[in-house]
Amino acid sequence: MGQTETDLTVTGQENYPHYDALWHLKTLGVLDARNAPLGWSPTPPQKPTRVAVIDTSVAPEHPNLKNTINTALSIDFFSARLGSFPYRGALDTLDLDWDTNIADGLPHSVRLLTEFTDRLSNGSAAHNNRVQPCTLPDFSGHGTCIAGLVGARPCITEKRLASGETVPLALPYSGVDPMCEIVQISTNFDPEPEGMILAFLYAELIQADVILLPRTISDPSRVVPELGDVMLGSHNIKDLVRQVAASPVLDDMWSELAELIVNISQNRPIVCAAGNANEEGAIYPANLATEHNGIISVGAINAKGFLSGYSGRQGITVFAPSNDAEAFDASQVRLDERNPEYDPIGVPPSTDNDKFSSFDVISTDVPGPAGYSGSPFAGASLDGSLREYGSYFSRFGGTSAASALVAGFIALGRSVGDCPAGSGSAAKSWLLAKCHQQSDGDIPLNVPCWSGSPQFPDT
């Protein structure tokens, strides 16, 4: 009986290698082979480095994040226009920079700052307009992963056995800077300019040492809809739709937001994810980064030291460890030959398959069924003890993960007194001075490394 083409198809065996859950910290030169601090001491500074994370909400009850999230200052702009404080009652005197002039020359921002400072006055209600903050676990997966990569702290928690007895359980997971504090500024994932202006103004008011935006801002004047490849019957959707211009007021506010981000970056570094669609020049606002401001755009490299399959390379400040992705297009063919569905038929003889890495970045996850990892239990533990710990951590990746690691790297520099304060450009220069050039093709990639040179485990 003759063999058919299907009979000859060979698929991967799914024999993926094991890897250290903290491999990314070793690649950054922050930990040594025994997972001990390398070239720095874990002695908390007198005042913790403050990282403002503009993202989704977070799970502050996660054991590795309990002492990291500043719940007194964390704010939610998703549920209420001028923000709600999820974890406190009436506001007392907040330690804010009331004298900031960061909005000068930006009329919409000045108006919002005036309104916002009144809302933040002593005695105001924490829940604005009595609306419950939008911080449910269902919305907190991305923010929890990001927070863990920046500043999770090793801890000992309690595990509840089937008998009902509790026993101590060590969770030795760590972010890049386990001494920092994180102020979570949660926003709508598809925000209007007003909400983002308020988020950045708040990061300035709380005098954040580092600001992290691990995602894009969908400014309609700076984001071109990719409709060219979408077909409706025999017609291209691009030819069937008409783009409606924003109102003049919204246009002005979007422009002010861009100016505000650049202005704030002069005082403190702003770390931005560069995007996961191999964009040329990075997504907005990462593409605002220039040598004259403190905005840092972050791309991704995999555990082999190659550019991740989804990461762009042009106009990006630094590259940090993350996961990888398959690619099959005009620019490259990079496939996972270990994948049980891998089929060599139709794959060109010349590929970048050897560059693919199956390593993910591991981070903290929302405990219980709402996180990325899920849980065998229908709900989270009521008393805070762990019944299982699989849902407390998850695989993560993208330039979101890479940008979180860079924000943590800068925070660590501030925590040990190495990275200069008071200037985003100075912090950016410090970061670049700590980088080593990793070769991938004709363009060198700047990879931060605390000690020595980056070590990539998936060799």
Disulfide bonds with the S-S distance in Angstrom:
none
